[in-house]
Amino acid sequence: MVLSANRVTMKKENNNFIAISKYVKIILILACCSAFYGINTILNYVITTVWMLMALYLIKKDDFWTLFIPLAIFENTIFFYFTQYTVFKILLLVAVVKILLFSEGKIRLILNRQFIVFVLVFLYAILSLINVLPSTISLIICLLTIFMFCYSSYKMQDYSFFNRAMFGFVIFSVAAGVYGMIHGNTLVVQQNGIEMMRFCGTSSDPNIMGYKFILGLTALLFTDMINNKVIKVVLATFLLIMIFRTGSTTAIIGIGMVIALWVILQRKSFKNSIILIISATLFVIFLLNVENILMFLASREVIFIEWERLLNQYYDLIGGDISSATSLRTDVWAGYMNYYWNEQNIFYQLFGGNISNIYGIEKDFAKMSWVAAAHNTFIDILMSVGVVGLIILLGVFVIGLKNDFVKYVRTRDSLSAMKIAIKIITLFYMFALSLFLSYGFMIFLI
């Protein structure tokens, strides 16, 4: 399943990592445990114990930091024994211990100016939440989380770290699908007269889950840690099914983007790629129809809802009804931008101070007729840290993308290609979802 270390890997491999075979086993164990969390209390305690033991086992190594990337998928799912705190939050405290006791000297954040600016902007956004956070502990956890993912994204510039972290992300994406199926985690919504059950995996939002599945699919296609074609096809098929079941138009469009980026950046044969795309699509449709046939035999009404919804949105688009085609997103965007330009003074326009998605636009949010999440990360950033913060964050993002592209042109390696693909996919999602201050989103910005 896993590639042996080649010459390139050996040159870049860091001695502060455990053997790759051990790391793969640890990720597989943690992913399997996470997938079955929540079945019963005793099993939950066992799974929590396994997580803590593995974290302590890795605490002296850089592999410890890689756990925060895949754990972002289960961030609010796995709790620390009988407490209200998640394992993710407990590991933040363990991370502080690691920094104090096991860091090789001081953490050299000064080496990366982008990183420092990035952290400062996010800290400002978090500090603007002081008046609405329920407790000092919540604020401390927020600050630690911001630091953790900023530091993890900084570490992801290291070859070995990024390679391992994204392998973990693939495996945990699959585990999230299994978790969602076990618990029947779906959201029933009605849109354009169509009622559908949208799969949520480990999230409460099928669109956010679609983003994580898309990132998992991207990492799977580009990673060099899974070289068995059969395993790769099986995992890709599973993730494709999960993406379709989220009912997210953005995610389904994202599939095409991922495959196009894979063909272009990995320089795949166009003919073979087309055959692969058609075969994968037909296989997924077949599997989904098998499910529908079984439902029909059980005398239940069957409508291929995802495709019907897509067709309706397509007809809305060509008919000029942009609002319906974007699930009313353009109306929400217009409402936020009207608030930004007409109901805020110059200070708020420049530096923000309103949290547009998580806590609402302070007291004014409640009286607005277009109350809804912004469904646009650029608007979230604009409302949170103003146009100055937006320019800074976009600058950091563009510089990081340029550096990845320069490295890719020079080396043509798969990891540089993966970074570029992930950032482009993330940029696409920033137009359609509220991702700002989402911890799993931050790690892919630098």
C-alpha positions in Angstrom: 0.0 0.0 0.0 2.8 2.4 0.9 5.7 3.3 -1.3 9.2 2.5 -0.2 11.3 5.6 0.5 12.8 6.6 -2.8 16.0 8.6 -3.3 14.2 11.9 -3.3 12.3 11.1 -0.2 15.5 9.9 1.6 17.2 13.2 0.8 14.4 15.2 2.3 13.5 12.8 5.1 13.8 14.3 8.6 15.3 12.2 11.4 12.7 13.6 13.8 10.1 11.3 12.3 9.3 7.7 13.1 9.7 5.0 10.4 7.0 5.5 7.7 5.7 1.9 8.2 5.0 2.6 11.9 3.4 5.9 11.0 1.0 4.3 8.6 0.0 1.7 11.2 -0.7 4.4 13.7 -2.9 6.4 11.3 -4.8 3.3 10.3 -5.4 2.4 14.0 -6.6 6.0 14.8 -8.8 6.2 11.8 -10.5 2.8 12.5 -11.1 3.8 16.1 -12.5 7.2 15.1 -14.8 5.7 12.5 -16.5 3.6 15.2 -16.7 6.3 17.9 -20.1 6.8 19.5 -21.4 3.3 19.3 -21.4 2.8 23.1 -19.8 4.4 26.1 -17.2 1.7 26.9 -16.0 1.7 23.3 -15.7 5.5 23.4 -13.5 5.3 26.4 -11.3 2.7 24.7 -11.0 4.9 21.6 -10.2 8.0 23.6 -7.5 6.1 25.4 -6.0 4.8 22.2 -5.8 8.4 20.9 -4.1 9.7 24.0 -1.6 6.8 24.1 -0.7 7.3 20.4 -0.3 11.1 21.0 2.0 10.5 23.9 4.0 7.9 21.9 4.6 10.5 19.2 5.1 13.5 21.5 8.9 13.6 21.0 8.6 13.4 17.2 7.3 15.8 14.5 4.7 13.1 13.6 2.8 14.5 16.6 2.0 17.7 14.7 0.7 15.8 11.7 -2.1 14.4 13.8 -3.9 17.8 13.9 -4.4 17.8 10.1 -6.5 14.6 9.8 -8.0 15.2 13.3 -9.6 18.4 11.8 -12.1 16.0 10.2 -13.2 14.7 13.6 -12.5 17.9 15.4 -15.9 18.1 17.1 -16.8 14.4 17.2 -14.5 12.6 19.6 -14.8 13.6 23.3 -12.3 13.2 26.1 -13.9 10.5 28.3 -17.0 11.9 30.2 -16.1 15.6 29.8 -17.4 18.2 27.4 -14.0 18.7 25.9 -13.0 17.0 22.6 -9.8 15.0 22.2 -8.8 17.7 19.8 -8.8 20.3 22.6 -7.0 18.1 25.0 -4.3 17.5 22.4 -3.9 21.3 22.2 -2.8 21.2 25.9 -0.5 18.2 25.2 1.0 20.3 22.4 1.9 23.0 24.9 3.7 20.4 27.0 5.6 19.2 23.9 6.7 22.8 23.1 7.8 23.4 26.6 9.6 20.1 27.2 10.5 18.5 23.9 11.0 21.2 21.4 14.5 21.4 19.8 15.3 24.9 21.1 12.7 27.6 20.5 10.1 27.4 17.7 11.6 29.4 15.0 8.5 31.4 13.8 10.7 34.4 12.9 12.0 32.5 9.9 8.8 33.1 8.0 7.4 36.6 7.8 4.2 35.4 6.0 3.5 33.1 8.9 3.8 35.8 11.5 1.5 38.2 9.6 -0.9 35.3 9.1 -1.0 34.5 12.8 -1.5 38.2 13.8 -4.5 38.6 11.5 -6.1 35.5 12.8 -5.4 36.5 16.4 -7.1 39.8 15.8 -10.2 38.0 14.4 -10.3 35.8 17.5 -9.8 38.7 19.9 -12.8 40.4 18.3 -14.8 37.5 19.7 -13.9 38.3 23.4 -17.3 39.8 24.1 -19.3 36.8 22.8 -17.2 33.8 23.9 -18.8 32.0 26.9 -15.7 31.8 29.0 -12.0 32.6 29.4 -11.3 28.9 28.7 -13.1 29.1 25.4 -10.8 32.1 24.4 -7.7 30.2 25.5 -8.7 27.2 23.4 -9.5 29.4 20.4 -6.0 31.1 20.7 -4.3 27.7 21.0 -6.2 26.3 18.1 -5.3 29.3 15.9 -1.7 28.8 16.8 -1.8 25.1 16.3 -3.1 25.1 12.8 -1.0 28.1 11.8 2.1 26.2 13.1 0.9 23.0 11.4 0.5 24.8 8.1 4.0 26.3 8.6 5.4 22.8 9.2 3.6 21.5 6.1 6.3 23.2 4.0 8.5 20.3 5.1 8.4 17.4 2.6 8.0 14.6 5.2 5.5 16.4 7.3 3.2 17.3 4.4 3.5 13.8 2.9 2.4 12.1 6.1 -0.2 14.7 7.1 -2.0 14.4 3.7 -1.9 10.6 3.8 -3.6 10.8 7.2 -6.1 13.2 5.7 -7.0 10.6 3.0 -7.5 7.8 5.5 -9.5 10.0 7.9 -11.7 11.2 5.1 -12.7 7.6 4.5 -13.2 7.1 8.2 -15.5 10.1 8.3 -17.6 8.5 5.6 -17.9 5.2 7.6 -18.7 7.2 10.8 -21.5 9.1 9.0 -23.0 5.9 7.7 -22.9 4.1 11.0 -24.6 7.0 12.8 -26.9 7.9 9.9 -25.7 11.5 10.0 -27.8 13.2 7.4 -29.6 16.6 7.0 -33.1 16.7 5.5 -33.5 19.8 3.4 -36.1 21.0 0.9 -35.0 23.1 -2.0 -36.9 24.0 -5.2 -39.7 21.7 -4.1 -37.3 18.7 -3.7 -36.8 17.0 -0.4 -33.5 15.3 0.0 -31.3 13.7 2.7 -27.9 15.1 2.5 -25.0 13.1 4.0 -23.0 15.0 6.6 -20.2 12.5 7.7 -18.7 14.0 10.8 -20.1 17.4 10.3 -23.4 19.2 10.8 -23.1 20.8 7.4 -23.1 18.7 4.2 -21.3 21.4 2.3 -18.4 21.6 4.7 -18.2 17.8 4.6 -18.2 17.9 0.9 -15.2 20.2 1.0 -13.3 17.8 3.3 -14.2 14.8 1.1 -12.9 16.8 -2.0 -9.7 17.5 -0.2 -9.4 13.8 0.7 -9.9 12.9 -3.0 -7.3 15.4 -4.1 -4.7 14.1 -1.6 -5.5 10.5 -2.7 -4.9 11.2 -6.4 -1.7 13.1 -5.8 -0.1 11.2 -2.9 2.9 8.9 -3.4 2.2 7.0 -0.2 -0.5 4.9 -1.7 0.8 3.2 -4.9 -1.5 0.1 -5.0 -3.9 0.9 -7.9 -6.6 -1.4 -6.6 -6.6 0.3 -3.2 -6.5 3.7 -4.8 -9.5 3.0 -7.0 -11.5 1.5 -4.1 -10.8 4.6 -1.9 -11.5 7.0 -4.7 -14.8 5.3 -5.5 -15.8 5.4 -1.9 -15.0 9.1 -1.6 -16.8 9.9 -4.9 -20.0 8.2 -3.5 -19.7 10.2 -0.3 -19.3 13.4 -2.2 -22.4 12.6 -4.3 -24.4 11.8 -1.1 -23.6 15.2 0.4 -25.9 16.6 -2.3 -23.5 19.5 -2.6 -23.4 21.1 -6.0 -20.1 22.8 -5.1 -18.5 19.5 -4.2 -19.8 17.8 -7.4 -18.3 20.6 -9.5 -15.2 20.2 -7.4 -14.8 16.6 -8.6 -14.3 17.9 -12.1 -11.8 20.4 -10.9 -9.8 17.8 -9.0 -9.6 15.5 -12.0 -8.7 18.3 -14.3 -5.9 19.5 -12.0 -4.7 15.9 -11.6 -4.5 15.5 -15.4 -2.7 18.8 -15.9 -0.3 18.8 -13.0 0.6 15.1 -13.1 0.8 15.3 -16.9 -1.4 12.3 -17.4 -2.3 10.9 -20.9 -5.5 12.7 -22.0 -6.9 9.6 -23.6 -6.3 7.4 -20.5 -7.6 10.1 -18.3 -10.8 10.4 -20.2 -11.3 6.6 -20.0 -10.6 6.7 -16.3 -13.1 9.6 -15.7 -15.8 7.9 -17.7 -15.3 4.5 -16.0 -15.3 6.0 -12.5 -18.4 8.0 -13.3 -20.3 5.0 -14.7 -19.2 2.9 -11.7 -20.4 5.4 -9.2 -23.7 5.8 -11.1 -24.1 2.0 -11.1 -23.4 1.8 -7.3 -25.9 4.6 -6.6 -28.5 2.8 -8.8 -27.9 -0.4 -7.0 -28.9 1.4 -3.8 -32.0 2.8 -5.6 -33.0 -0.6 -6.9 -32.9 -2.0 -3.4 -35.0 0.9 -2.1 -37.5 0.3 -4.9 -37.8 -3.4 -4.0 -38.6 -2.2 -0.5 -41.6 -0.3 -2.0 -40.0 3.1 -1.2 -40.2 6.1 -3.6 -36.9 6.5 -5.4 -35.8 9.7 -7.2 -32.3 10.3 -8.2 -32.5 13.5 -6.2 -28.9 14.8 -6.5 -29.1 14.7 -10.3 -32.6 16.3 -10.3 -31.3 19.1 -8.1 -28.3 19.7 -10.4 -30.6 19.8 -13.4 -32.8 22.3 -11.8 -29.9 24.6 -10.9 -28.6 24.2 -14.5 -32.0 25.3 -15.9 -32.1 28.2 -13.5 -28.6 29.3 -14.6 -29.3 29.2 -18.3 -32.6 30.9 -17.7 -30.9 33.8 -16.0 -32.1 33.0 -12.4 -28.7 33.4 -10.8 -30.3 33.5 -7.3 -31.9 30.1 -7.5 -28.9 28.6 -9.4 -26.7 29.6 -6.5 -29.2 28.4 -3.8 -29.9 32.1 -3.0 -26.3 32.8 -2.2 -26.1 35.9 -4.4 -29.0 37.4 -2.3 -27.1 36.8 0.9 -23.9 38.2 -0.5 -25.8 41.4 -1.6 -27.2 41.7 1.9 -23.8 41.5 3.6 -22.2 43.9 1.1 -25.0 46.4 1.6 -24.4 46.2 5.3 -20.6 46.6 4.8 -20.8 49.7 2.6 -23.9 51.5 4.0 -24.1 50.5 7.7 -20.5 50.6 8.9 -18.0 53.4 9.5 -14.6 53.6 7.8 -12.9 51.9 10.8 -15.0 48.8 10.5 -14.6 48.8 6.7 -10.8 48.9 7.0 -10.2 46.7 10.1 -13.4 44.7 10.6 -14.6 43.7 14.0 -17.8 41.9 13.1 -17.9 38.1 12.9 -20.3 37.5 10.0 -20.8 33.7 10.2 -20.1 32.2 13.6 -21.7 34.7 15.9 -23.5 37.1 13.5 -22.9 40.7 12.9 -23.3 41.6 16.6 -26.7 42.9 17.6 -27.6 44.2 14.2 -27.6 40.7 12.7 -30.9 39.7 14.4 -32.9 42.5 12.7 -31.8 41.7 9.1 -34.2 40.0 6.7 -31.4 38.1 5.0 -30.2 36.4 8.1 -28.0 33.5 7.0 -24.3 32.4 6.9 -22.5 34.5 4.3 -21.6 31.4 2.3 -18.6 33.3 1.0 -15.2 33.3 2.8 -14.1 36.6 1.2 -17.1 38.3 2.8 -16.4 36.6 6.1 -12.9 37.9 6.1 -14.0 41.3 5.1 -16.5 41.5 7.9 -14.1 40.0 10.5 -10.8 41.8 9.7 -11.7 44.4 7.2 -10.3 45.2 3.8 -6.8 45.4 5.3 -7.0 41.9 6.7 -8.5 40.6 3.4 -5.5 42.1 1.4 -3.0 40.6 3.9 -4.5 37.1 3.9 -4.9 37.1 0.1 -1.3 38.3 -0.2 -0.1 35.4 2.0 -2.2 33.0 0.0 -1.0 34.2 -3.4 2.7 34.2 -2.2 2.3 30.7 -1.0 0.7 29.6 -4.2 3.5 31.3 -6.3 6.2 29.5 -4.2 4.5 26.2 -4.7 4.2 26.8 -8.4 7.9 27.8 -8.7 8.9 24.6 -6.9 6.6 22.5 -9.1 8.0 24.0 -12.3 11.5 23.2 -11.0 11.0 19.7 -9.7 7.7 18.4 -11.1 7.2 16.4 -7.9 3.8 15.1 -6.9 3.7 16.9 -3.5 4.2 20.4 -5.0 1.4 19.5 -7.5 -0.8 18.4 -4.6 -0.2 21.7 -2.7 -1.2 23.7 -5.8 -4.3 21.6 -6.4 -5.4 21.9 -2.8 -5.0 25.7 -2.8 -6.9 26.1 -6.0 -9.7 23.9 -4.7 -9.7 25.9 -1.5 -9.9 29.1 -3.4 -12.9 27.8 -5.4 -14.6 26.9 -2.1 -13.9 30.3 -0.7 -16.4 31.7 -3.1 -19.2 29.3 -2.1 -18.8 28.5 1.7 -18.0 30.3 4.9 -14.6 28.8 5.8 -12.9 31.7 7.7 -12.1 30.8 11.3 -12.7 27.2 10.4 -9.5 25.5 11.8 -9.4 22.8 9.1 -9.4 25.6 6.4 -6.5 27.5 7.8 -3.9 24.8 7.4 -4.1 25.0 3.6 -3.6 28.8 3.2 0.2 29.3 3.7 
